[in-house]
Amino acid sequence: MNLFTPDLFRNFALGFAVGSVIIGISTFDVLGNTLDAPVNAATPIEAAQPSGEFLIVPLEIEE
C-alpha cells in the first residue's frame, strides 16, 4: 500500500478547491459591507510637532 499515490494529491487538490469556493461564497457578503469607498476613508492624523525646549542645539567646539 503506497502512501503517496496520485489519488492522494488529487483528493487534496479537490478538497482545497472545494473548500476555497465554500469560504469565498460564505464571506462574499461580509467583505462587500466592510470595504469603504475612498470618499469615506479616514483622514491622516497629523503628528505632534516638538516644542523648542526639546530641540538639540549643536555645541560649538573651538580648536
BALOBA-1460 file (C-alpha; in Angstrom, 3 decimals):
// residues 63
<rec num="1" residu="m" x="0.000" y="0.000" z="0.000"/>
<rec num="2" residu="n" x="1.614" y="3.246" z="-1.162"/>
<rec num="3" residu="l" x="1.067" y="6.387" z="0.880"/>
<rec num="4" residu="f" x="1.762" y="8.989" z="-1.803"/>
<rec num="5" residu="t" x="-0.420" y="7.813" z="-4.646"/>
<rec num="6" residu="p" x="-1.755" y="10.165" z="-7.322"/>
<rec num="7" residu="d" x="-5.199" y="9.786" z="-5.771"/>
<rec num="8" residu="l" x="-3.965" y="11.410" z="-2.556"/>
<rec num="9" residu="f" x="-2.702" y="14.515" z="-4.327"/>
<rec num="10" residu="r" x="-5.825" y="14.729" z="-6.461"/>
<rec num="11" residu="n" x="-8.056" y="14.488" z="-3.381"/>
<rec num="12" residu="f" x="-6.061" y="17.199" z="-1.613"/>
<rec num="13" residu="a" x="-6.343" y="19.464" z="-4.669"/>
<rec num="14" residu="l" x="-10.081" y="18.868" z="-4.997"/>
<rec num="15" residu="g" x="-10.619" y="19.394" z="-1.277"/>
<rec num="16" residu="f" x="-8.648" y="22.628" z="-1.343"/>
<rec num="17" residu="a" x="-10.592" y="23.904" z="-4.365"/>
<rec num="18" residu="v" x="-13.983" y="22.992" z="-2.887"/>
<rec num="19" residu="g" x="-13.055" y="24.496" z="0.494"/>
<rec num="20" residu="s" x="-11.855" y="27.706" z="-1.150"/>
<rec num="21" residu="v" x="-15.112" y="28.050" z="-3.051"/>
<rec num="22" residu="i" x="-17.169" y="27.441" z="0.107"/>
<rec num="23" residu="i" x="-15.169" y="30.023" z="2.111"/>
<rec num="24" residu="g" x="-15.356" y="32.505" z="-0.774"/>
<rec num="25" residu="i" x="-19.118" y="32.184" z="-1.083"/>
<rec num="26" residu="s" x="-19.691" y="32.440" z="2.660"/>
<rec num="27" residu="t" x="-17.580" y="35.612" z="3.068"/>
<rec num="28" residu="f" x="-18.644" y="37.386" z="-0.132"/>
<rec num="29" residu="d" x="-21.394" y="39.451" z="1.530"/>
<rec num="30" residu="v" x="-19.278" y="40.260" z="4.572"/>
<rec num="31" residu="l" x="-16.423" y="41.725" z="2.539"/>
<rec num="32" residu="g" x="-18.750" y="43.872" z="0.455"/>
<rec num="33" residu="n" x="-20.081" y="45.664" z="3.553"/>
<rec num="34" residu="t" x="-16.713" y="46.284" z="5.234"/>
<rec num="35" residu="l" x="-14.824" y="47.920" z="2.379"/>
<rec num="36" residu="d" x="-15.280" y="51.693" z="2.321"/>
<rec num="37" residu="a" x="-15.124" y="53.904" z="-0.712"/>
<rec num="38" residu="p" x="-12.147" y="56.285" z="-0.885"/>
<rec num="39" residu="v" x="-14.535" y="59.118" z="-0.019"/>
<rec num="40" residu="n" x="-15.294" y="57.522" z="3.361"/>
<rec num="41" residu="a" x="-11.689" y="56.687" z="4.179"/>
<rec num="42" residu="a" x="-10.155" y="58.168" z="7.322"/>
<rec num="43" residu="t" x="-8.091" y="61.330" z="7.114"/>
<rec num="44" residu="p" x="-4.456" y="61.013" z="8.152"/>
<rec num="45" residu="i" x="-3.548" y="62.089" z="11.669"/>
<rec num="46" residu="e" x="-1.071" y="64.942" z="11.957"/>
<rec num="47" residu="a" x="1.935" y="64.133" z="14.106"/>
<rec num="48" residu="a" x="2.676" y="66.331" z="17.097"/>
<rec num="49" residu="q" x="5.483" y="68.805" z="16.494"/>
<rec num="50" residu="p" x="8.274" y="69.132" z="19.088"/>
<rec num="51" residu="s" x="8.481" y="72.327" z="21.072"/>
<rec num="52" residu="g" x="11.636" y="74.442" z="21.123"/>
<rec num="53" residu="e" x="12.748" y="73.302" z="24.567"/>
<rec num="54" residu="f" x="13.296" y="69.754" z="23.353"/>
<rec num="55" residu="l" x="15.375" y="70.578" z="20.283"/>
<rec num="56" residu="i" x="19.062" y="69.684" z="20.482"/>
<rec num="57" residu="v" x="21.409" y="72.526" z="19.625"/>
<rec num="58" residu="p" x="24.882" y="71.513" z="18.428"/>
<rec num="59" residu="l" x="27.764" y="72.629" z="20.622"/>
<rec num="60" residu="e" x="30.403" y="74.865" z="19.130"/>
<rec num="61" residu="i" x="33.828" y="73.385" z="19.824"/>
<rec num="62" residu="e" x="36.763" y="75.744" z="19.456"/>
<rec num="63" residu="e" x="40.097" y="74.348" z="18.404"/>
